[in-house]
Amino acid sequence: KDESGATGQRAGHATRTGLPLRAGYATVAHKTQGGSFGDSKDVEFMIAHVANHISMEKLFLGLIYTLFSRVEKDSDWALGEAIDADRITYVNSAPGMASRRWEDARLKMASAHTERKYAHLKSLAAF
C-alpha cells in the first residue's frame, strides 16, 4: 500500500498481472534452412503449420524435411494441426527423385574412384 492506502494504483495508473509471456516468431519453411531450434538456441520450440496439399512439395522437393530437420530433439517441435501422410511421403514417389538417386549413385562411384586413385596420399610418409 502507498500513502493513500491504495494497492498498486495511482491516479491515472493501474497494474495488471498476466500470464508469463515469451517472445515468439513466425517464418516460412524456406527461411528455416540453416537455422536450428532447441534448448540451447535462440528459438527453443517450433510449432509447424503445414498445408495439407502437396503443391509446395512438388515445387520444392524436400521442403518438409528441411522444416522438420531444424530441431535438435523430437520434443522441440509440434504440428499445429494434423496433415495427411501423403504430404510427408510424396518425396519418395516424386518424379524428380529417380534422377536424384541416379546422380547420388554416380557421385558415390566417382568419390570411391578418387579415393582409390589417391589412396597413397593418405600416408604421411608419401609426403
C-alpha positions in Angstrom: 0.0 0.0 0.0 1.1 3.5 -0.7 0.5 6.7 1.4 -3.1 7.0 0.1 -3.9 3.4 1.1 -4.3 2.2 -2.5 -2.7 -1.0 -3.5 -0.7 -0.7 -6.7 -2.7 2.2 -8.1 -2.0 5.9 -8.6 -4.2 8.5 -10.2 -4.4 7.5 -13.9 -2.3 4.3 -13.5 -3.2 0.7 -13.0 -1.2 -2.5 -12.7 -2.1 -5.9 -14.1 -0.5 -9.3 -13.6 -0.9 -11.6 -16.6 0.4 -14.8 -17.8 4.2 -15.1 -18.2 4.7 -14.2 -21.9 7.6 -15.3 -24.1 8.6 -13.8 -27.4 7.5 -15.8 -30.5 8.4 -15.8 -34.1 6.7 -16.7 -37.3 8.5 -17.7 -40.5 8.1 -19.9 -43.6 9.8 -23.2 -44.1 12.2 -21.8 -46.7 13.6 -19.4 -44.1 14.3 -22.2 -41.5 17.0 -23.6 -43.7 20.3 -23.0 -42.0 18.7 -22.4 -38.6 18.1 -24.7 -35.7 15.7 -24.9 -32.8 16.3 -26.4 -29.4 17.1 -25.9 -25.7 20.4 -24.1 -26.3 19.2 -21.9 -29.3 17.5 -18.5 -29.6 14.3 -20.3 -30.6 13.6 -23.2 -28.3 10.4 -24.7 -29.8 8.7 -24.9 -33.2 5.0 -25.3 -34.0 4.7 -26.3 -37.6 1.6 -25.3 -39.5 1.8 -27.3 -42.8 -0.8 -27.1 -45.6 -2.3 -30.5 -46.4 -1.9 -30.2 -50.2 1.4 -31.3 -51.8 1.8 -28.4 -54.3 4.7 -26.8 -52.4 6.4 -30.2 -52.1 6.1 -30.7 -55.8 7.8 -27.3 -56.4 10.4 -27.7 -53.6 11.2 -31.4 -53.1 12.4 -32.0 -49.6 10.7 -28.9 -48.1 9.1 -31.0 -45.3 12.5 -32.5 -44.5 14.0 -29.0 -44.3 11.4 -27.9 -41.9 11.5 -30.8 -39.5 15.3 -31.3 -39.6 15.9 -28.0 -38.0 15.1 -29.2 -34.4 17.6 -30.8 -32.1 15.2 -33.2 -30.5 11.7 -34.6 -31.3 10.4 -32.8 -28.2 11.4 -29.4 -29.7 8.5 -29.3 -32.2 4.8 -30.0 -32.7 2.3 -29.9 -35.5 -0.2 -27.1 -35.4 -2.8 -29.4 -37.0 -3.0 -32.9 -38.5 -1.7 -33.4 -42.0 -2.1 -36.3 -44.4 0.6 -38.9 -44.7 0.8 -38.2 -48.5 2.1 -34.7 -47.7 5.1 -36.2 -45.9 5.7 -39.3 -48.1 5.3 -37.5 -51.5 9.1 -37.1 -51.8 9.5 -40.9 -52.1 7.4 -41.1 -55.2 8.2 -37.8 -56.8 9.2 -37.9 -60.5 12.4 -36.0 -59.8 13.7 -38.5 -57.2 14.8 -41.1 -59.9 17.3 -38.6 -61.3 18.4 -37.5 -57.9 19.0 -41.2 -56.9 20.9 -41.8 -60.1 23.1 -38.7 -59.5 23.8 -39.7 -55.9 25.0 -43.2 -57.1 27.2 -41.6 -59.8 28.8 -39.2 -57.3 29.3 -42.1 -54.8 31.1 -44.1 -57.5 33.2 -41.1 -58.5 34.2 -40.5 -54.9 35.2 -44.1 -54.4 37.3 -44.0 -57.6 39.0 -40.8 -56.4 39.8 -42.3 -53.0 41.3 -45.4 -54.6 43.3 -43.4 -57.1 44.8 -41.2 -54.4 44.9 -43.7 -51.5 48.7 -43.5 -51.5 48.4 -39.8 -50.3 46.7 -40.8 -47.1 50.0 -41.9 -45.7 52.2 -39.1 -44.2 55.3 -41.0 -45.5 54.1 -40.2 -49.1 54.8 -36.5 -48.4 
